[in-house]
Amino acid sequence: MADTREILLSPSFGPFTVRPRAMMRRTDIVAGEDEVLAALERGDRHAALRLLMRDYGTAVYRYCQQMVEDDDLADEAHQMTFVQAYEGLLRFGGRSSLRTWLFGIARHRCLDLLKISRRRQKRFQLMPELPDQPAPAETAEENLTVRSRTSALSGCLRELAPRVRTAVLLRFQQGVTYEEMSGLEGERAATLQARVARALPVLRRCLERKGAAP
């Protein structure tokens, strides 16, 4: 499933170009978290929040956008995540990394908004969506191919159950380990690894149906 993993890990997969954690140096992550912890020791939540938003704001939005597949909901989930983080910073117990803690908040807020959105859809008749405006032509054929695969994969991810989708995104888009994910999900790491392993062939078959598999 290397091709599916490559698309998931691609910096172009999402509304922003960011560096996946798998490509970041561990020293960069630790140094950033040390700055946040130092601010918390001073009792300066404002500085700690600014540092969290500096280091993880784009990645959190990227994760939320792929989870909820709606820009307005993604904005709401992103805002709610950092509001809750600000409220909870002084109670942070250090049982996980700050990054894992922050994505745990984002995960819960996205799942909550997905439930609310499903209830709204059942309650109201939605108007048919107007077709998107055609995107401007790309100059490079390679860029077109990447964009096509990225779009196809986004559609395939929407077909996964929310808890499966969040496991795939946390693992491949954000580089969260199965052990870290276990603390967020309350499930065994082996169970989560098996869930992701089962999802990858499903994604591949979906990509093949859409003509996006290499």
ZIQUIHU-V903707 format. One record per residue. N is the residue number from 1. PSI is psi as a letter, one per 20 degrees, with the letter a starting at -180 (NA if undefined). D_FIRST is the distance of its C-alpha to the first C-alpha in whole Angstrom. Layout:
[[N & PSI & D_FIRST] [N & PSI & D_FIRST]]
This chain:
[[1 & k & 0] [2 & h & 4] [3 & g & 5] [4 & g & 5] [5 & g & 6] [6 & g & 9] [7 & g & 10] [8 & h & 11] [9 & i & 12] [10 & p & 14] [11 & i & 18] [12 & i & 19] [13 & n & 17] [14 & r & 20] [15 & i & 24] [16 & q & 24] [17 & o & 23] [18 & r & 23] [19 & o & 21] [20 & q & 19] [21 & h & 20] [22 & h & 17] [23 & i & 19] [24 & q & 23] [25 & q & 25] [26 & h & 26] [27 & h & 30] [28 & g & 29] [29 & g & 28] [30 & g & 31] [31 & g & 33] [32 & g & 33] [33 & h & 33] [34 & h & 36] [35 & g & 38] [36 & g & 37] [37 & h & 38] [38 & h & 41] [39 & h & 42] [40 & h & 42] [41 & h & 44] [42 & i & 47] [43 & j & 46] [44 & n & 45] [45 & h & 43] [46 & g & 43] [47 & g & 42] [48 & g & 39] [49 & g & 38] [50 & h & 38] [51 & g & 36] [52 & g & 33] [53 & h & 33] [54 & g & 33] [55 & h & 30] [56 & i & 28] [57 & g & 29] [58 & g & 27] [59 & h & 24] [60 & g & 25] [61 & g & 26] [62 & g & 23] [63 & g & 21] [64 & g & 24] [65 & h & 24] [66 & h & 20] [67 & g & 21] [68 & i & 24] [69 & k & 24] [70 & p & 27] [71 & g & 29] [72 & g & 32] [73 & h & 30] [74 & g & 28] [75 & g & 32] [76 & g & 33] [77 & g & 30] [78 & g & 30] [79 & g & 34] [80 & h & 34] [81 & g & 32] [82 & h & 34] [83 & g & 37] [84 & h & 36] [85 & g & 35] [86 & g & 39] [87 & h & 41] [88 & i & 39] [89 & g & 39] [90 & i & 42] [91 & j & 41] [92 & p & 37] [93 & i & 38] [94 & j & 35] [95 & i & 33] [96 & r & 30] [97 & q & 29] [98 & h & 31] [99 & g & 27] [100 & g & 26] [101 & g & 29] [102 & g & 29] [103 & h & 25] [104 & g & 27] [105 & g & 29] [106 & g & 27] [107 & g & 25] [108 & g & 28] [109 & h & 30] [110 & g & 27] [111 & h & 27] [112 & g & 31] [113 & h & 31] [114 & g & 28] [115 & g & 30] [116 & g & 33] [117 & g & 32] [118 & h & 31] [119 & g & 35] [120 & g & 36] [121 & h & 34] [122 & h & 36] [123 & h & 39] [124 & q & 39] [125 & o & 39] [126 & q & 37] [127 & q & 38] [128 & q & 35] [129 & q & 34] [130 & q & 35] [131 & q & 32] [132 & q & 31] [133 & q & 33] [134 & p & 31] [135 & q & 30] [136 & q & 31] [137 & p & 30] [138 & q & 28] [139 & h & 29] [140 & p & 26] [141 & h & 24] [142 & h & 21] [143 & h & 21] [144 & g & 22] [145 & g & 18] [146 & g & 17] [147 & h & 19] [148 & g & 18] [149 & g & 14] [150 & g & 15] [151 & g & 18] [152 & g & 16] [153 & h & 13] [154 & g & 16] [155 & g & 18] [156 & h & 15] [157 & h & 15] [158 & h & 19] [159 & i & 18] [160 & q & 17] [161 & q & 20] [162 & g & 21] [163 & h & 20] [164 & g & 17] [165 & g & 16] [166 & h & 18] [167 & g & 16] [168 & g & 13] [169 & g & 15] [170 & h & 17] [171 & g & 14] [172 & h & 12] [173 & h & 15] [174 & i & 18] [175 & k & 17] [176 & p & 19] [177 & r & 18] [178 & h & 18] [179 & g & 22] [180 & g & 23] [181 & h & 21] [182 & h & 23] [183 & h & 26] [184 & g & 25] [185 & i & 24] [186 & k & 27] [187 & r & 24] [188 & q & 23] [189 & h & 20] [190 & h & 19] [191 & g & 19] [192 & h & 17] [193 & g & 14] [194 & h & 14] [195 & g & 14] [196 & g & 11] [197 & h & 9] [198 & h & 11] [199 & h & 10] [200 & g & 7] [201 & h & 7] [202 & g & 10] [203 & g & 9] [204 & g & 7] [205 & h & 10] [206 & g & 13] [207 & h & 11] [208 & g & 12] [209 & h & 15] [210 & j & 16] [211 & k & 16] [212 & i & 13] [213 & q & 10] [214 & NA & 11]]
